[in-house]
Structures are given as structure tokens and as C-alpha cells.
Amino acid sequence: MVGCLAISQFINYNCVIIETMDNKRKSPRLPLDVEVNFSQKAMARSKDISEGGICLITEEELEKDKIYTLVFNLPTGEPIKCFGKIAWSKQATEHLFEQGVVFWEIDSSDKKKIQDYFEQQSG
């Protein structure tokens, strides 16, 4: 089992890469390192977030197209609860996987919290 320290070190190293890469995605991404509950008792760390989805770091590969309930707090303390669909998965290190998750069903108030967070970070 890989500890939280290893996951955090992986995320911190890769956030530098996110900021320097040419981003060809629909929505800009911000580095985000928070705990995410994605199943009844399963936890992950986030790597980054956009208005359309979140990248998770997990110890196990998740099934593509499976929908999970996601629960996490933004760094501002704002709670987010939504459904997310696994869009892609890739092995990041020997013991960690990156999971691209699209916000599948998200309440308009939670979507606004994420939009506000983006505005705060770019302002």
C-alpha cells in the first residue's frame, strides 16, 4: 500500500508539469491536491481540476465509463458532491494510477463553487 506522502510527492512534482505543458483541453486546469471520497470507503487524492472534471490519483485502476459519487472540499473549504464518470485511466508510477473523471451530474450550486474558485485563482 502506497502512503499519502508518496501520493502527495507525486502530485506536487506533476503539478509543475501541468503548469508548463501546452493545454489542449476544453477547460483550463488548476493544480488541486485534496482528498476525494469516490466510493463508500475509497479515498483518492486529486491532481488537478477543471470546470468539467477532475484528475484523481489512486492506488488501483478504475473501470472506464464507471460512474462514482465524488465528495471533496475545495481549498476554500467549499464542499462539492457530484457524480463523476471515468473517462480515462493510465498508470502513473509502479503503484499509482491517474484517473480522468468527467463531472457527469453536478448541481448548479456546486458548479458555481468551482467556477468561483477558478476566478479567485486567476484574479
Solvent accessible surface area in square Angstrom, and as a share of the most:
residue,aa,sasa,rsa
1,M,222,0.99
2,V,26,0.15
3,G,45,0.43
4,C,87,0.52
5,L,127,0.63
6,A,41,0.32
7,I,13,0.07
8,S,26,0.17
9,Q,105,0.47
10,F,29,0.12
11,I,0,0.00
12,N,90,0.46
13,Y,149,0.57
14,N,18,0.09
15,C,17,0.10
16,V,95,0.54
17,I,64,0.32
18,I,29,0.15
19,E,123,0.55
20,T,106,0.62
21,M,122,0.55
22,D,112,0.58
23,N,68,0.35
24,K,177,0.75
25,R,123,0.45
26,K,209,0.89
27,S,28,0.18
28,P,93,0.59
29,R,53,0.19
30,L,40,0.20
31,P,40,0.25
32,L,4,0.02
33,D,53,0.27
34,V,23,0.13
35,E,91,0.41
36,V,0,0.00
37,N,47,0.24
38,F,16,0.07
39,S,47,0.31
40,Q,173,0.77
41,K,190,0.81
42,A,33,0.25
43,M,98,0.44
44,A,6,0.05
45,R,44,0.16
46,S,0,0.00
47,K,20,0.08
48,D,8,0.04
49,I,0,0.00
50,S,3,0.02
51,E,62,0.28
52,G,35,0.33
53,G,3,0.03
54,I,1,0.01
55,C,7,0.04
56,L,0,0.00
57,I,0,0.00
58,T,5,0.03
59,E,59,0.27
60,E,128,0.57
61,E,104,0.47
62,L,21,0.10
63,E,119,0.54
64,K,126,0.53
65,D,83,0.43
66,K,93,0.39
67,I,75,0.38
68,Y,28,0.11
69,T,51,0.29
70,L,1,0.01
71,V,64,0.37
72,F,7,0.03
73,N,81,0.41
74,L,4,0.02
75,P,83,0.52
76,T,68,0.40
77,G,50,0.48
78,E,72,0.32
79,P,78,0.49
80,I,1,0.01
81,K,126,0.54
82,C,6,0.03
83,F,86,0.36
84,G,0,0.00
85,K,47,0.20
86,I,1,0.01
87,A,34,0.27
88,W,78,0.28
89,S,32,0.20
90,K,108,0.46
91,Q,108,0.48
92,A,33,0.26
93,T,57,0.33
94,E,137,0.61
95,H,103,0.46
96,L,5,0.03
97,F,33,0.14
98,E,13,0.06
99,Q,0,0.00
100,G,5,0.05
101,V,6,0.03
102,V,68,0.39
103,F,19,0.08
104,W,135,0.47
105,E,108,0.48
106,I,39,0.20
107,D,85,0.44
108,S,91,0.59
109,S,62,0.40
110,D,14,0.07
111,K,85,0.36
112,K,114,0.49
113,K,50,0.21
114,I,1,0.00
115,Q,58,0.26
116,D,45,0.23
117,Y,13,0.05
118,F,21,0.09
119,E,120,0.54
120,Q,110,0.49
121,Q,97,0.43
122,S,100,0.64
123,G,101,0.97
